[in-house]
Amino acid sequence: MNFYKERKKHPLVLNVPALLIVDVQSYFTDRESSAYLEGIENIYENIKKLSERFLQKGYPVISTIHKGGALQMQRWWGNKVDEKWAKPYFKSNEYVYIIKDTYDAFYNTYLEKVLRLKNVTDIIITGVMTHLCCETTARSGFVRNFNVVMVEDALWDKDEFYHFLSLKSLAHGFAHICKTEEVLCKLE
């Protein structure tokens, strides 16, 4: 996708990063789920590469799991995410797992506390869905004074249109947009 203008204005800089893997869980990854995202497999390898490098460099990897559903989420979607669908796709004893029940991974969770304790300045966001949980978390991170990075080829959505518009909007006022290889190079 084309983010040349935004990348030129806001080049990628990483000081103390943390990787966020947002909601890559059975609800979206299991073909039996009503919320399965066709093609999600396309981001697995990039998330895996990023995760391995972050751990190798001693930076935190945080995986969010959407479980249950805040009242407004239930009103909007008419359902909750049951335990069966709250299994993370990527598993590691070295990850920090955070349960959330709405789009924003900061809201009513200990995400910010974990990031502050580890002196994180940059949150690198991967996962699903770009235009819902990932975008809401990115905006929330920005207003909390984190440098926000969206990894466009490690994010997935139900529709390319939603994906692109979300990233374009975030690039304008909230986040750096880059690819997996750019983040890996910056970590070297």
N, C-alpha and C positions, 0 to 999 in steps of 0.2 A: 504494500500500500504506500501511498505517497504522503510522507510527512516531512519532506525536505525543508520547507519553510520553518516549521516548528523545531526541527532538529538543529537547524542553523542558529536559531535564536536561543535555544536552550540545549546546549551540548550535554551529553551524559557525563556526570561526575559522580563518583562513589567514594564515600569516606568510610562509614561504618555501616555496611548494608546487612539487611536480613531478607531472606526469601520467604514470601508468603505463597502458599499453595492453597488457593481458595476453592473449597468444596469439591475437590476431585474425589468423589465418593460414589458408592454404589448407586445412589439415586440418579446420577447422571451417566455412570459408566456401564451399568448392567443393562443389557439389551431387554431384560424382562421388566424393567422399570417403566412406568408411564412417562417418566421425565428423561429417559435415555436421550442423549445428544448424539445424533448421527455424525460420525466422523471425529468424535472426541479423541480417538486413538492417535490422531495426527499430532497431538501435543505431548503425548507421553514421553517420547524420547528427549524432547527439549527440556521438559521439567526434570527428568531424571539426570540429564547432564548438569543442569544448574544446581540441583540438590547435591549431587556428588561434589561439585567444585566448592560450593558454599561450605559444606561440612569439612572438606579437605583444608580449606583456608581458616576454619574455626569460626565461621559466621553462622548465626542461627537460621534454622529452617523451621518455619511455623506452618502447620497445616490446619486449616479451619474445617470444621465439620458442621454442616447445617443439620440440626436435629429439632424435631418438634415444630413449633411455629408460633411466633408472637401473634397476638390477637389480630392485628391489622393484616398480617400475612395470611392468616386463616380466612379472614373476610375476603381478601383479594383473590386468593387462589382456591379457596374452598377445601383445603386439605392441610395435613401436617406431614412432616417427614418422620416416618416411624424408624425405630431402632434398626430394623432390617435393612433400611436404605441409608443408614448413617455409618457405613464402613468405609474407611479411607482406602483409596486405590494404592497410594504410596504409603508404605509402613516402614518405620525405623525407630529404634530405641533412642536415636539421637534427635528426633523431631520433638517439638513442642506442639501438642494438639490442643486446639481451642474449640469448644462447642459454642455455636451461636444459633439464634432462632429467628434472625431477620437478615436483611441484606448486608448491613454494616457489621464488619468483623470487630469493630471497636465498641459497638453499643452493648452495654451490659456484659462485657467480657473482661478478661484481664490482659488482653493483647497489648494495650498501651503500657501497662506495668511491666510486662516482659521486655518490651522494646526499650523502655527507659532504663531498666536494670542492666541491660546489655549495652547501654550507650549507643543504640542504633540511631543513625541519622537518615538512612535511606531505606525505603521499603520497596522491594522488587516484587511486583504482583504478577502471578500466573494463576491459571485456573479457569473456573466457569462461574457464571455466565458473564461475559465481558460487560454487557450493558446493565446488569443488575447488581449482583453481589460484588463483583470486581470493581465496577465503577463507583458504587456507593462507598466501598472501603477506601478507594483511592481518594475520593473527595474528603472523606473523614480524616484520612491520614494527612492530607494537605493542610486542613485547618488546624491540625495538631502540630504543625511545623515540621513534618517529615518531608524529605525530598522523595517524591513518588515516581516510580518507574514502572511503566506497563510494558510487558514483553509480548509484543503482538503475535509472535509465532509460538507462544506458550500459553495463550488464552484461547478459549473457544466459546462459541455462542450457538444458539439454535438457527441463526441466520447471519450471513455475511454482512447484510445491510446494517443490522443492529451492531455487529462487531465494529465495522468501519466507522459508523456515526459516533459510537461511544468513544472510540480512540481519538477521532478527530476533535470531538468536544473536549476531551481531557487534555489533548495536546495544546489546545488553545489557552487553557487557564489553570491546569492542575498538575500535569504529569509529563514526564519525558516518555517518548515512545521509541522503543528500540527492538532489536531482534536478539535472540539467544546468544549468537556469536559475539555481538557487541558487548554484552554483559560479561561473557566469559573472558574476552580480551581485557576488559577493564579490571577484572579480578587478578590478572597476572602482574 
